[in-house]
Every structure is written in C-alpha cells, then in structure tokens.
Amino acid sequence: MVIREIEMSDAASFWNMQFELDKETKFMMYEPNERTKNLESTKNMIQEAIDGSNLLLIAENEAQSQILWDLGFRS
C-alpha cells in the first residue's frame, strides 16, 4: 500500500471509491446511489489540493492501482 498526495489522474478512481463508500456506511454525506457522477466537481476538489488549499491523501493498492482510502484536511 502506498500513501501519497492525490493527482488529477486519480479523479475517476477517487470518485469510484467515494461512490462505493457511500454504500458501506451511514455516516457519509450521501446515501447509497445518491452521488451523481460529476468528475468536474471531483477534479475541482483535487485541484484545490494540488494548489495547496487542502491536503488530500490517498492510500492506493499497488497491485491494482485502486484507491482504497482518502484523508483530507482543509486549511
């Protein structure tokens, strides 16, 4: 497992991870299947992290290049 800062190329995988997480817990902002696939919004969130407004780390499975977890901080 690799923990690293998110990159713009992670947008689709990051959205997919959030979508699946919505199905697994009742403590997320969205209910299962309520999150709309809006990659522009996801890319804006990632760009804020790249620009330094937020810190967004992901844990990635090296073998499958799959995002497993995220941790974000807002300044």
MOPAC internal coordinates of N, CA, C and O (Angstrom, degrees):
PM7 1SCF
backbone

  N    0.0000 0     0.00 0     0.00 0    0    0    0
  C    1.4424 1     0.00 0     0.00 0    1    0    0
  C    1.5210 1   108.54 1     0.00 0    2    1    0
  O    1.2310 1   121.45 1   -42.06 1    3    2    1
  N    1.3199 1   114.83 1   137.94 1    3    2    1
  C    1.4592 1   122.13 1   179.29 1    5    3    2
  C    1.5268 1   108.38 1  -118.92 1    6    5    3
  O    1.2310 1   120.35 1   -48.86 1    7    6    5
  N    1.3168 1   116.93 1   131.14 1    7    6    5
  C    1.4630 1   122.01 1   173.57 1    9    7    6
  C    1.5111 1   106.91 1  -106.67 1   10    9    7
  O    1.2310 1   120.80 1   -53.80 1   11   10    9
  N    1.3449 1   116.08 1   126.20 1   11   10    9
  C    1.4630 1   120.25 1  -176.03 1   13   11   10
  C    1.5231 1   109.42 1  -152.75 1   14   13   11
  O    1.2310 1   121.42 1   -11.55 1   15   14   13
  N    1.3286 1   114.90 1   168.45 1   15   14   13
  C    1.4561 1   120.05 1   174.76 1   17   15   14
  C    1.5242 1   108.75 1   -71.76 1   18   17   15
  O    1.2310 1   121.32 1   -33.35 1   19   18   17
  N    1.3087 1   115.08 1   146.65 1   19   18   17
  C    1.4575 1   120.22 1  -179.08 1   21   19   18
  C    1.5321 1   110.29 1   -69.91 1   22   21   19
  O    1.2310 1   120.84 1   -28.57 1   23   22   21
  N    1.3143 1   116.00 1   151.43 1   23   22   21
  C    1.4687 1   123.13 1   177.86 1   25   23   22
  C    1.5280 1   108.13 1  -124.54 1   26   25   23
  O    1.2310 1   120.64 1   -21.12 1   27   26   25
  N    1.3262 1   116.38 1   158.88 1   27   26   25
  C    1.4602 1   120.72 1  -178.75 1   29   27   26
  C    1.5295 1   111.56 1   -58.35 1   30   29   27
  O    1.2310 1   120.18 1   147.46 1   31   30   29
  N    1.3079 1   117.26 1   -32.54 1   31   30   29
  C    1.4686 1   120.44 1  -179.61 1   33   31   30
  C    1.5311 1   112.48 1   -68.50 1   34   33   31
  O    1.2310 1   120.07 1   171.59 1   35   34   33
  N    1.3293 1   117.47 1    -8.41 1   35   34   33
  C    1.4638 1   122.23 1   179.15 1   37   35   34
  C    1.5282 1   113.07 1   -88.61 1   38   37   35
  O    1.2310 1   119.53 1   179.92 1   39   38   37
  N    1.3216 1   118.50 1    -0.08 1   39   38   37
  C    1.4704 1   121.69 1  -170.57 1   41   39   38
  C    1.5249 1   112.95 1   -54.19 1   42   41   39
  O    1.2310 1   119.39 1   128.10 1   43   42   41
  N    1.3044 1   118.76 1   -51.90 1   43   42   41
  C    1.4683 1   120.83 1  -176.65 1   45   43   42
  C    1.5291 1   111.10 1   -65.97 1   46   45   43
  O    1.2310 1   120.19 1   136.41 1   47   46   45
  N    1.3186 1   117.23 1   -43.59 1   47   46   45
  C    1.4636 1   120.65 1   179.33 1   49   47   46
  C    1.5237 1   111.48 1   -65.05 1   50   49   47
  O    1.2310 1   120.71 1   142.02 1   51   50   49
  N    1.3257 1   116.25 1   -37.98 1   51   50   49
  C    1.4631 1   120.95 1   178.90 1   53   51   50
  C    1.5316 1   110.17 1   -65.34 1   54   53   51
  O    1.2310 1   120.29 1   135.37 1   55   54   53
  N    1.3316 1   117.06 1   -44.63 1   55   54   53
  C    1.4610 1   120.40 1   177.98 1   57   55   54
  C    1.5318 1   109.82 1   -61.03 1   58   57   55
  O    1.2310 1   120.16 1   135.25 1   59   58   57
  N    1.3217 1   117.30 1   -44.75 1   59   58   57
  C    1.4693 1   121.28 1  -179.97 1   61   59   58
  C    1.5226 1   111.58 1   -60.17 1   62   61   59
  O    1.2310 1   120.48 1   139.63 1   63   62   61
  N    1.3296 1   116.69 1   -40.37 1   63   62   61
  C    1.4592 1   120.37 1   178.67 1   65   63   62
  C    1.5253 1   110.07 1   -63.78 1   66   65   63
  O    1.2310 1   120.11 1   136.11 1   67   66   65
  N    1.3343 1   117.39 1   -43.89 1   67   66   65
  C    1.4629 1   120.27 1   179.11 1   69   67   66
  C    1.5300 1   110.94 1   -63.85 1   70   69   67
  O    1.2310 1   120.15 1   137.92 1   71   70   69
  N    1.3286 1   117.31 1   -42.08 1   71   70   69
  C    1.4590 1   122.49 1   179.89 1   73   71   70
  C    1.5286 1   110.86 1   -60.07 1   74   73   71
  O    1.2310 1   120.64 1   135.57 1   75   74   73
  N    1.3292 1   116.38 1   -44.43 1   75   74   73
  C    1.4685 1   120.23 1   179.39 1   77   75   74
  C    1.5266 1   110.75 1   -68.69 1   78   77   75
  O    1.2310 1   120.01 1   141.74 1   79   78   77
  N    1.3158 1   117.58 1   -38.26 1   79   78   77
  C    1.4617 1   121.13 1   179.41 1   81   79   78
  C    1.5269 1   111.40 1   -63.87 1   82   81   79
  O    1.2310 1   120.50 1   144.72 1   83   82   81
  N    1.3345 1   116.66 1   -35.28 1   83   82   81
  C    1.4718 1   120.22 1   176.79 1   85   83   82
  C    1.5262 1   111.14 1   -56.78 1   86   85   83
  O    1.2310 1   120.03 1   148.38 1   87   86   85
  N    1.3186 1   117.55 1   -31.62 1   87   86   85
  C    1.4647 1   122.02 1  -178.80 1   89   87   86
  C    1.5272 1   112.29 1   -78.39 1   90   89   87
  O    1.2310 1   120.58 1   160.26 1   91   90   89
  N    1.3384 1   116.49 1   -19.74 1   91   90   89
  C    1.4612 1   120.47 1  -170.68 1   93   91   90
  C    1.5201 1   114.79 1   -99.09 1   94   93   91
  O    1.2310 1   119.60 1   168.73 1   95   94   93
  N    1.3151 1   118.37 1   -11.27 1   95   94   93
  C    1.4620 1   119.45 1  -177.37 1   97   95   94
  C    1.5197 1   110.61 1  -144.10 1   98   97   95
  O    1.2310 1   120.74 1   -28.26 1   99   98   97
  N    1.3075 1   116.19 1   151.74 1   99   98   97
  C    1.4641 1   121.47 1   177.68 1  101   99   98
  C    1.5234 1   111.33 1   -92.36 1  102  101   99
  O    1.2310 1   119.83 1  -178.55 1  103  102  101
  N    1.3075 1   117.94 1     1.45 1  103  102  101
  C    1.4550 1   121.32 1  -174.15 1  105  103  102
  C    1.5215 1   112.77 1  -104.84 1  106  105  103
  O    1.2310 1   119.97 1  -158.43 1  107  106  105
  N    1.3187 1   117.65 1    21.57 1  107  106  105
  C    1.4596 1   121.64 1   178.64 1  109  107  106
  C    1.5278 1   108.74 1   -99.15 1  110  109  107
  O    1.2310 1   121.07 1   -11.41 1  111  110  109
  N    1.3252 1   115.57 1   168.59 1  111  110  109
  C    1.4564 1   120.75 1  -178.41 1  113  111  110
  C    1.5344 1   111.20 1   -70.52 1  114  113  111
  O    1.2310 1   120.55 1   150.61 1  115  114  113
  N    1.3305 1   116.55 1   -29.39 1  115  114  113
  C    1.4626 1   120.83 1  -177.46 1  117  115  114
  C    1.5251 1   110.82 1  -112.60 1  118  117  115
  O    1.2310 1   121.32 1   -31.14 1  119  118  117
  N    1.3243 1   115.08 1   148.86 1  119  118  117
  C    1.4538 1   121.96 1   171.55 1  121  119  118
  C    1.5319 1   108.26 1   -77.97 1  122  121  119
  O    1.2310 1   119.57 1   -17.25 1  123  122  121
  N    1.3319 1   118.44 1   162.75 1  123  122  121
  C    1.4586 1   119.79 1   176.96 1  125  123  122
  C    1.5381 1   111.80 1   -53.93 1  126  125  123
  O    1.2310 1   120.93 1   -46.46 1  127  126  125
  N    1.3109 1   115.83 1   133.54 1  127  126  125
  C    1.4671 1   125.27 1   178.55 1  129  127  126
  C    1.5274 1   114.57 1    66.20 1  130  129  127
  O    1.2310 1   119.59 1  -170.88 1  131  130  129
  N    1.3205 1   118.38 1     9.12 1  131  130  129
  C    1.4631 1   121.38 1   178.69 1  133  131  130
  C    1.5381 1   111.31 1   -84.96 1  134  133  131
  O    1.2310 1   119.68 1   151.72 1  135  134  133
  N    1.3221 1   118.21 1   -28.28 1  135  134  133
  C    1.4650 1   122.44 1  -177.58 1  137  135  134
  C    1.5285 1   109.12 1   -67.92 1  138  137  135
  O    1.2310 1   120.52 1   -55.46 1  139  138  137
  N    1.3250 1   116.62 1   124.54 1  139  138  137
  C    1.4593 1   120.10 1   177.34 1  141  139  138
  C    1.5222 1   109.47 1   -86.62 1  142  141  139
  O    1.2310 1   120.87 1   -32.89 1  143  142  141
  N    1.3241 1   115.93 1   147.11 1  143  142  141
  C    1.4590 1   119.46 1  -178.66 1  145  143  142
  C    1.5187 1   109.14 1   -79.47 1  146  145  143
  O    1.2310 1   121.26 1   -84.26 1  147  146  145
  N    1.3178 1   115.19 1    95.74 1  147  146  145
  C    1.4551 1   123.09 1  -179.76 1  149  147  146
  C    1.5208 1   107.09 1  -123.70 1  150  149  147
  O    1.2310 1   120.72 1   -91.01 1  151  150  149
  N    1.3218 1   116.23 1    88.99 1  151  150  149
  C    1.4611 1   119.64 1  -177.76 1  153  151  150
  C    1.5146 1   112.24 1   -67.82 1  154  153  151
  O    1.2310 1   119.80 1   155.43 1  155  154  153
  N    1.3271 1   117.98 1   -24.57 1  155  154  153
  C    1.4688 1   119.59 1   177.81 1  157  155  154
  C    1.5205 1   110.44 1   -64.38 1  158  157  155
  O    1.2310 1   120.00 1   138.11 1  159  158  157
  N    1.3176 1   117.60 1   -41.89 1  159  158  157
  C    1.4570 1   121.50 1   177.24 1  161  159  158
  C    1.5299 1   110.57 1   -63.92 1  162  161  159
  O    1.2310 1   120.82 1   138.04 1  163  162  161
  N    1.3191 1   116.03 1   -41.96 1  163  162  161
  C    1.4605 1   120.91 1   177.62 1  165  163  162
  C    1.5238 1   110.27 1   -63.15 1  166  165  163
  O    1.2310 1   120.44 1   136.58 1  167  166  165
  N    1.3188 1   116.76 1   -43.42 1  167  166  165
  C    1.4704 1   120.73 1   178.93 1  169  167  166
  C    1.5222 1   111.25 1   -64.60 1  170  169  167
  O    1.2310 1   119.83 1   143.82 1  171  170  169
  N    1.3288 1   117.93 1   -36.18 1  171  170  169
  C    1.4678 1   120.58 1   176.83 1  173  171  170
  C    1.5249 1   110.57 1   -63.48 1  174  173  171
  O    1.2310 1   120.28 1   138.51 1  175  174  173
  N    1.3282 1   117.07 1   -41.49 1  175  174  173
  C    1.4605 1   121.10 1   177.80 1  177  175  174
  C    1.5340 1   110.26 1   -62.40 1  178  177  175
  O    1.2310 1   120.91 1   137.42 1  179  178  177
  N    1.3215 1   115.86 1   -42.58 1  179  178  177
  C    1.4706 1   120.55 1   179.26 1  181  179  178
  C    1.5178 1   110.10 1   -65.85 1  182  181  179
  O    1.2310 1   120.11 1   138.36 1  183  182  181
  N    1.3353 1   117.39 1   -41.64 1  183  182  181
  C    1.4676 1   120.46 1  -179.88 1  185  183  182
  C    1.5174 1   111.25 1   -61.80 1  186  185  183
  O    1.2310 1   120.05 1   141.48 1  187  186  185
  N    1.3412 1   117.51 1   -38.52 1  187  186  185
  C    1.4619 1   121.02 1   176.17 1  189  187  186
  C    1.5253 1   110.62 1   -60.16 1  190  189  187
  O    1.2310 1   120.71 1   141.03 1  191  190  189
  N    1.3267 1   116.24 1   -38.97 1  191  190  189
  C    1.4653 1   119.65 1   177.93 1  193  191  190
  C    1.5256 1   110.65 1   -68.39 1  194  193  191
  O    1.2310 1   120.21 1   138.77 1  195  194  193
  N    1.3157 1   117.20 1   -41.23 1  195  194  193
  C    1.4723 1   121.03 1   179.53 1  197  195  194
  C    1.5239 1   110.25 1   -64.63 1  198  197  195
  O    1.2310 1   120.62 1   140.37 1  199  198  197
  N    1.3392 1   116.43 1   -39.63 1  199  198  197
  C    1.4668 1   121.26 1  -179.38 1  201  199  198
  C    1.5230 1   112.52 1   -72.27 1  202  201  199
  O    1.2310 1   120.00 1   166.84 1  203  202  201
  N    1.3167 1   117.60 1   -13.16 1  203  202  201
  C    1.4553 1   121.11 1   177.50 1  205  203  202
  C    1.5154 1   114.49 1    99.56 1  206  205  203
  O    1.2310 1   119.69 1  -178.58 1  207  206  205
  N    1.3425 1   118.19 1     1.42 1  207  206  205
  C    1.4619 1   120.35 1   178.30 1  209  207  206
  C    1.5170 1   111.63 1   -70.71 1  210  209  207
  O    1.2310 1   120.45 1   148.93 1  211  210  209
  N    1.3172 1   116.75 1   -31.07 1  211  210  209
  C    1.4595 1   123.62 1  -179.90 1  213  211  210
  C    1.5241 1   108.70 1  -135.71 1  214  213  211
  O    1.2310 1   121.03 1   -18.25 1  215  214  213
  N    1.2949 1   115.63 1   161.75 1  215  214  213
  C    1.4602 1   121.24 1   171.27 1  217  215  214
  C    1.5155 1   106.75 1  -113.48 1  218  217  215
  O    1.2310 1   120.43 1   -58.16 1  219  218  217
  N    1.3178 1   116.79 1   121.84 1  219  218  217
  C    1.4532 1   121.41 1  -179.00 1  221  219  218
  C    1.5130 1   108.18 1  -129.12 1  222  221  219
  O    1.2310 1   121.27 1   -71.19 1  223  222  221
  N    1.3321 1   115.17 1   108.81 1  223  222  221
  C    1.4549 1   121.91 1  -179.97 1  225  223  222
  C    1.5200 1   109.00 1  -104.61 1  226  225  223
  O    1.2310 1   121.03 1   -32.35 1  227  226  225
  N    1.3212 1   115.64 1   147.65 1  227  226  225
  C    1.4615 1   120.48 1   175.65 1  229  227  226
  C    1.5133 1   109.55 1  -128.30 1  230  229  227
  O    1.2310 1   121.42 1   -29.27 1  231  230  229
  N    1.3057 1   114.90 1   150.73 1  231  230  229
  C    1.4627 1   121.60 1   171.69 1  233  231  230
  C    1.5135 1   105.97 1  -105.87 1  234  233  231
  O    1.2310 1   121.03 1   -52.31 1  235  234  233
  N    1.3015 1   115.64 1   127.69 1  235  234  233
  C    1.4532 1   121.04 1  -173.53 1  237  235  234
  C    1.5153 1   110.36 1  -122.31 1  238  237  235
  O    1.2310 1   120.97 1   -43.73 1  239  238  237
  N    1.3202 1   115.75 1   136.27 1  239  238  237
  C    1.4548 1   122.27 1   174.22 1  241  239  238
  C    1.5185 1   107.15 1   -77.00 1  242  241  239
  O    1.2310 1   119.72 1   -65.44 1  243  242  241
  N    1.3228 1   118.13 1   114.56 1  243  242  241
  C    1.4632 1   122.02 1  -175.90 1  245  243  242
  C    1.5279 1   112.69 1   -60.05 1  246  245  243
  O    1.2310 1   120.17 1   139.85 1  247  246  245
  N    1.3008 1   117.28 1   -40.15 1  247  246  245
  C    1.4595 1   120.71 1  -174.46 1  249  247  246
  C    1.5225 1   112.37 1   -68.75 1  250  249  247
  O    1.2310 1   120.05 1   144.44 1  251  250  249
  N    1.3201 1   117.51 1   -35.56 1  251  250  249
  C    1.4589 1   120.52 1  -174.80 1  253  251  250
  C    1.5191 1   113.52 1  -111.56 1  254  253  251
  O    1.2310 1   119.55 1   179.13 1  255  254  253
  N    1.3281 1   118.47 1    -0.87 1  255  254  253
  C    1.4708 1   122.37 1  -174.75 1  257  255  254
  C    1.5234 1   111.03 1    49.07 1  258  257  255
  O    1.2310 1   121.27 1  -133.46 1  259  258  257
  N    1.3049 1   115.18 1    46.54 1  259  258  257
  C    1.4549 1   121.90 1  -177.80 1  261  259  258
  C    1.5228 1   108.83 1  -113.47 1  262  261  259
  O    1.2310 1   120.23 1   -49.07 1  263  262  261
  N    1.3367 1   117.16 1   130.93 1  263  262  261
  C    1.4549 1   120.68 1   177.37 1  265  263  262
  C    1.5180 1   108.55 1   -77.04 1  266  265  263
  O    1.2310 1   120.81 1   -54.68 1  267  266  265
  N    1.3217 1   116.05 1   125.32 1  267  266  265
  C    1.4499 1   121.78 1  -175.35 1  269  267  266
  C    1.5322 1   113.02 1  -105.13 1  270  269  267
  O    1.2310 1   120.03 1   158.79 1  271  270  269
  N    1.3142 1   117.54 1   -21.21 1  271  270  269
  C    1.4544 1   120.37 1  -169.56 1  273  271  270
  C    1.5132 1   108.79 1  -164.10 1  274  273  271
  O    1.2310 1   119.98 1   -29.30 1  275  274  273
  N    1.3336 1   117.63 1   150.70 1  275  274  273
  C    1.4585 1   120.36 1   174.16 1  277  275  274
  C    1.5150 1   109.71 1  -137.01 1  278  277  275
  O    1.2310 1   121.61 1   -25.29 1  279  278  277
  N    1.3235 1   114.52 1   154.71 1  279  278  277
  C    1.4493 1   122.65 1   177.60 1  281  279  278
  C    1.5046 1   106.60 1  -140.58 1  282  281  279
  O    1.2310 1   120.43 1   -57.32 1  283  282  281
  N    1.3133 1   116.77 1   122.68 1  283  282  281
  C    1.4589 1   119.90 1  -178.01 1  285  283  282
  C    1.5211 1   112.09 1  -126.22 1  286  285  283
  O    1.2310 1   121.29 1   -32.74 1  287  286  285
  N    1.3153 1   115.14 1   147.26 1  287  286  285
  C    1.4567 1   122.70 1   176.46 1  289  287  286
  C    1.5227 1   108.60 1  -132.47 1  290  289  287
  O    1.2310 1   120.69 1   -43.25 1  291  290  289
  N    1.3141 1   116.29 1   136.75 1  291  290  289
  C    1.4651 1   121.12 1   175.17 1  293  291  290
  C    1.5188 1   108.48 1  -107.29 1  294  293  291
  O    1.2310 1   121.83 1   -38.21 1  295  294  293
  N    1.3156 1   114.10 1   141.79 1  295  294  293
  C    1.4672 1   117.91 1   179.02 1  297  295  294
  C    1.5107 1   111.35 1   -86.17 1  298  297  295
  O    1.2310 1   120.10 1   180.00 1  299  298  297

